[in-house]
């Protein structure tokens, strides 16, 4: 997966993401994103399909939920699909993405 920049007829730069076919769903799918905790502070979300079934979960991990340095995208059974981690140290709040659960020494698939 990589990102490319293209220009349209109005001379505006548009970012496009090009992904491998295995990561692209051919049909249009309507999803609903809801915060998992409405009463307590937290950054978790659940993604539901049109039948009300959970298809993804997003949880944040870090010393403080307001300053989470790692986000984890999971499938409905809790299996880690993608880990996005804040790159430290970084002056420009850069993030790196890892396929599955990030292990020490893994190279990011996006940055």
MIKE-224987 format. One record per residue: residue number from 1; residue in one letter; y, z, x of N, C-alpha, C in turn. Coordinates in pm, whole numbers, padded with zeros to 5 digits, always signed. Each point is the difference from the previous one (the first is absolute). Layout:
BEGIN
<NUM; 'a'; <Y; Z; X>; <Y; Z; X>; <Y; Z; X>>
...
***
This chain:
BEGIN
<1; 'x'; <-00115; +00000; +00085>; <+00115; +00000; -00085>; <+00122; +00000; +00090>>
<2; 'x'; <+00101; -00082; -00037>; <+00123; +00000; +00076>; <+00115; -00035; -00091>>
<3; 'x'; <+00119; +00025; +00045>; <+00120; -00023; -00079>; <+00076; -00116; +00061>>
<4; 'x'; <+00056; -00083; -00084>; <+00080; -00112; +00046>; <+00130; -00003; -00079>>
<5; 'x'; <+00103; -00056; +00058>; <+00129; -00009; -00068>; <+00028; -00147; -00028>>
<6; 'x'; <+00036; -00030; -00125>; <+00032; -00137; -00040>; <+00136; -00001; -00066>>
<7; 'x'; <+00061; -00118; -00007>; <+00129; -00014; -00067>; <-00017; -00083; -00125>>
<8; 'x'; <+00071; +00036; -00106>; <-00004; -00080; -00121>; <+00124; -00090; -00005>>
<9; 'x'; <+00020; -00070; -00112>; <+00109; -00096; -00010>; <+00138; +00066; +00002>>
<10; 'x'; <+00009; +00128; -00028>; <+00128; +00070; +00000>; <+00030; +00061; +00137>>
<11; 'x'; <-00078; -00038; +00100>; <+00018; +00049; +00136>; <-00018; +00151; +00011>>
<12; 'x'; <-00081; +00057; -00086>; <-00031; +00142; +00008>; <-00134; +00016; +00070>>
<13; 'x'; <-00011; +00100; +00082>; <-00127; +00028; +00066>; <-00088; +00081; -00094>>
<14; 'x'; <-00125; -00040; -00013>; <-00096; +00067; -00087>; <-00122; +00034; +00083>>
<15; 'x'; <-00045; +00123; -00008>; <-00123; +00039; +00068>; <-00118; -00035; -00088>>
<16; 'x'; <-00101; -00059; +00060>; <-00125; -00030; -00071>; <-00113; +00063; +00080>>
<17; 'x'; <-00095; +00054; -00071>; <-00116; +00059; +00067>; <-00118; -00093; -00021>>
<18; 'x'; <-00064; -00036; +00108>; <-00117; -00085; -00006>; <-00121; +00088; +00028>>
<19; 'x'; <-00097; -00002; -00092>; <-00116; +00088; +00011>; <-00128; -00081; -00005>>
<20; 'x'; <-00105; +00054; +00057>; <-00131; -00064; -00008>; <-00046; -00004; -00145>>
<21; 'x'; <-00081; -00099; -00034>; <-00044; -00021; -00137>; <-00069; +00123; -00060>>
<22; 'x'; <-00071; +00077; +00078>; <-00069; +00118; -00049>; <+00093; +00109; -00052>>
<23; 'x'; <+00129; -00008; +00036>; <+00098; +00099; -00043>; <+00085; -00047; -00117>>
<24; 'x'; <-00030; -00119; -00053>; <+00079; -00058; -00108>; <-00083; -00009; -00126>>
<25; 'x'; <+00054; +00050; -00112>; <-00067; -00006; -00130>; <+00055; -00121; -00074>>
<26; 'x'; <-00087; -00088; -00046>; <+00043; -00128; -00057>; <+00062; +00013; -00139>>
<27; 'x'; <-00037; +00102; -00078>; <+00053; +00017; -00136>; <+00119; +00094; +00000>>
<28; 'x'; <+00089; -00021; -00099>; <+00110; +00093; -00020>; <-00056; +00130; -00057>>
<29; 'x'; <+00048; +00111; +00053>; <-00051; +00130; -00042>; <+00118; +00093; -00026>>
<30; 'x'; <+00002; +00064; -00115>; <+00107; +00094; -00034>; <-00044; +00141; +00039>>
<31; 'x'; <+00082; +00065; +00081>; <-00031; +00135; +00047>; <+00113; +00095; -00038>>
<32; 'x'; <-00034; +00126; -00016>; <+00097; +00105; -00029>; <-00008; +00103; +00112>>
<33; 'x'; <+00114; +00036; +00057>; <+00006; +00099; +00107>; <+00061; +00127; -00056>>
<34; 'x'; <-00072; +00112; +00016>; <+00050; +00129; -00048>; <-00011; +00106; +00109>>
<35; 'x'; <+00099; +00086; +00004>; <-00002; +00113; +00093>; <-00113; +00094; -00042>>
<36; 'x'; <-00078; +00048; +00096>; <-00116; +00082; -00034>; <+00037; +00142; -00037>>
<37; 'x'; <+00111; +00050; +00052>; <+00041; +00136; -00034>; <+00141; -00003; -00056>>
<38; 'x'; <+00012; +00028; -00128>; <+00131; +00001; -00063>; <+00066; +00137; +00007>>
<39; 'x'; <-00078; +00104; +00025>; <+00053; +00136; +00002>; <+00032; +00052; +00139>>
<40; 'x'; <-00070; -00049; +00100>; <+00018; +00048; +00136>; <+00053; -00113; +00087>>
<41; 'x'; <+00072; +00037; +00106>; <+00048; -00103; +00091>; <-00116; -00054; +00079>>
<42; 'x'; <-00010; -00128; +00007>; <-00107; -00066; +00072>; <+00022; -00149; -00009>>
<43; 'x'; <-00061; -00073; +00089>; <+00024; -00143; +00005>; <-00122; -00081; -00037>>
<44; 'x'; <-00092; +00055; -00076>; <-00120; -00073; -00039>; <+00025; -00088; -00121>>
<45; 'x'; <-00069; -00113; -00003>; <+00009; -00093; -00112>; <-00139; -00049; -00036>>
<46; 'x'; <-00017; -00036; -00126>; <-00124; -00063; -00045>; <+00038; -00135; -00061>>
<47; 'x'; <-00083; -00101; +00023>; <+00022; -00134; -00053>; <-00110; -00029; -00100>>
<48; 'x'; <+00039; -00033; -00124>; <-00094; -00024; -00109>; <+00001; -00146; -00041>>
<49; 'x'; <-00116; -00052; -00041>; <-00006; -00135; -00055>; <+00032; +00004; -00149>>
<50; 'x'; <-00007; -00114; -00067>; <+00037; -00007; -00142>; <-00099; +00074; -00090>>
<51; 'x'; <-00118; +00037; +00050>; <-00098; +00078; -00076>; <+00014; +00150; +00023>>
<52; 'x'; <+00098; +00041; +00080>; <+00021; +00142; +00028>; <-00087; +00055; +00111>>
<53; 'x'; <-00072; -00085; +00071>; <-00085; +00043; +00110>; <+00080; +00006; +00131>>
<54; 'x'; <-00023; +00104; +00079>; <+00066; +00011; +00130>; <-00060; -00106; +00092>>
<55; 'x'; <+00087; -00082; +00061>; <-00047; -00101; +00095>; <+00041; +00034; +00143>>
<56; 'x'; <+00113; +00071; +00016>; <+00046; +00042; +00132>; <+00063; +00138; -00011>>
<57; 'x'; <+00000; +00071; +00113>; <+00076; +00124; +00013>; <+00079; -00009; +00129>>
<58; 'x'; <+00117; +00060; +00000>; <+00082; +00008; +00121>; <+00033; +00146; +00020>>
<59; 'x'; <-00033; +00053; +00117>; <+00032; +00138; +00034>; <+00075; +00002; +00132>>
<60; 'x'; <+00088; +00098; +00014>; <+00074; +00015; +00125>; <-00046; +00126; +00071>>
<61; 'x'; <+00005; -00007; +00131>; <-00043; +00114; +00081>; <+00103; +00023; +00109>>
<62; 'x'; <+00032; +00124; +00022>; <+00095; +00035; +00105>; <+00034; +00146; -00011>>
<63; 'x'; <+00082; +00049; +00092>; <+00035; +00141; +00000>; <+00082; +00039; -00122>>
<64; 'x'; <+00071; -00094; -00059>; <+00084; +00026; -00116>; <-00003; -00125; -00087>>
<65; 'x'; <-00027; +00015; -00129>; <-00009; -00117; -00087>; <+00127; -00084; -00003>>
<66; 'x'; <+00115; +00063; +00020>; <+00124; -00076; +00000>; <+00011; -00087; +00124>>
<67; 'x'; <-00071; +00034; +00106>; <+00007; -00075; +00124>; <-00141; -00045; +00039>>
<68; 'x'; <-00072; -00057; -00093>; <-00138; -00041; +00026>; <-00002; -00108; +00108>>
<69; 'x'; <-00090; +00014; +00094>; <-00007; -00098; +00107>; <-00125; -00086; -00011>>
<70; 'x'; <-00079; +00019; -00103>; <-00119; -00082; -00018>; <-00027; -00020; -00149>>
<71; 'x'; <-00020; -00125; -00040>; <-00037; -00034; -00137>; <-00138; -00063; +00003>>
<72; 'x'; <-00083; +00036; -00097>; <-00137; -00052; -00005>; <-00021; -00067; -00135>>
<73; 'x'; <-00041; -00128; +00003>; <-00036; -00074; -00120>; <-00151; +00008; -00015>>
<74; 'x'; <-00045; +00052; -00116>; <-00144; +00018; -00023>; <-00043; -00077; -00124>>
<75; 'x'; <-00128; -00035; -00005>; <-00053; -00061; -00122>; <-00029; +00110; -00101>>
<76; 'x'; <-00055; -00038; -00115>; <-00020; +00097; -00109>; <-00099; +00110; +00036>>
<77; 'x'; <-00089; -00024; +00097>; <-00096; +00103; +00039>; <+00049; +00087; +00116>>
<78; 'x'; <+00123; -00024; +00046>; <+00056; +00082; +00108>; <-00026; -00053; +00139>>
<79; 'x'; <-00056; -00121; +00012>; <-00026; -00060; +00131>; <+00131; -00057; +00056>>
<80; 'x'; <+00031; +00032; +00123>; <+00124; -00043; +00063>; <-00004; -00150; +00027>>
<81; 'x'; <+00099; -00073; -00053>; <+00010; -00144; +00022>; <+00102; -00034; +00108>>
<82; 'x'; <+00111; +00073; +00001>; <+00110; -00029; +00091>; <+00073; +00129; +00031>>
<83; 'x'; <+00033; +00020; +00126>; <+00080; +00114; +00043>; <+00129; -00053; +00059>>
<84; 'x'; <+00112; +00048; -00051>; <+00130; -00038; +00053>; <+00062; +00124; +00060>>
<85; 'x'; <+00038; -00010; +00125>; <+00046; +00118; +00073>; <+00135; -00028; +00064>>
<86; 'x'; <+00091; +00099; -00011>; <+00131; -00012; +00063>; <-00018; +00004; +00151>>
<87; 'x'; <+00057; -00098; +00067>; <-00011; -00007; +00146>; <+00096; +00102; +00060>>
<88; 'x'; <-00053; +00085; +00085>; <+00081; +00102; +00065>; <-00017; -00011; +00150>>
<89; 'x'; <+00103; +00011; +00078>; <+00139; +00006; -00040>; <+00052; -00139; -00038>>
<90; 'x'; <+00096; -00005; -00090>; <+00059; -00126; -00042>; <+00142; +00025; -00049>>
<91; 'x'; <+00092; -00077; +00050>; <+00139; +00014; -00042>; <+00027; -00071; -00132>>
<92; 'x'; <-00085; -00095; -00037>; <+00025; -00084; -00117>; <-00102; +00018; -00111>>
<93; 'x'; <-00065; +00113; -00007>; <-00099; +00031; -00103>; <-00103; -00112; -00016>>
<94; 'x'; <-00069; -00031; +00105>; <-00103; -00104; -00003>; <-00133; +00059; -00044>>
<95; 'x'; <-00080; -00085; -00065>; <-00130; +00041; -00051>; <-00107; -00093; +00055>>
<96; 'x'; <-00122; +00051; +00009>; <-00116; -00080; +00041>; <-00108; +00014; -00106>>
<97; 'x'; <-00075; -00107; -00024>; <-00107; +00002; -00098>; <-00135; -00022; +00065>>
<98; 'x'; <-00100; +00075; -00045>; <-00135; -00007; +00055>; <-00099; -00023; -00112>>
<99; 'x'; <-00096; -00087; +00023>; <-00104; -00026; -00098>; <-00092; +00121; -00009>>
<100; 'x'; <-00019; +00054; -00120>; <-00084; +00117; -00017>; <+00067; +00125; +00052>>
<101; 'x'; <-00082; +00097; +00037>; <+00052; +00126; +00053>; <+00036; -00019; +00147>>
<102; 'x'; <+00120; +00038; +00038>; <+00045; -00019; +00137>; <-00075; +00094; +00094>>
<103; 'x'; <-00052; -00058; +00107>; <-00066; +00078; +00104>; <+00080; -00016; +00129>>
<104; 'x'; <-00009; +00098; +00086>; <+00070; -00005; +00128>; <-00042; -00124; +00076>>
<105; 'x'; <+00096; -00076; +00049>; <-00029; -00120; +00078>; <-00004; -00128; -00083>>
<106; 'x'; <+00002; +00011; -00134>; <+00002; -00119; -00085>; <+00131; -00075; +00018>>
<107; 'x'; <-00010; -00134; -00006>; <+00120; -00082; +00006>; <+00046; -00028; -00143>>
<108; 'x'; <+00132; +00001; -00023>; <+00050; -00024; -00136>; <-00021; -00145; -00043>>
<109; 'x'; <-00020; -00019; -00132>; <-00010; -00136; -00054>; <+00137; -00048; -00046>>
<110; 'x'; <+00095; +00092; -00014>; <+00138; -00037; -00029>; <+00092; +00103; +00062>>
<111; 'x'; <+00119; -00046; +00035>; <+00098; +00089; +00063>; <+00140; -00041; -00042>>
***
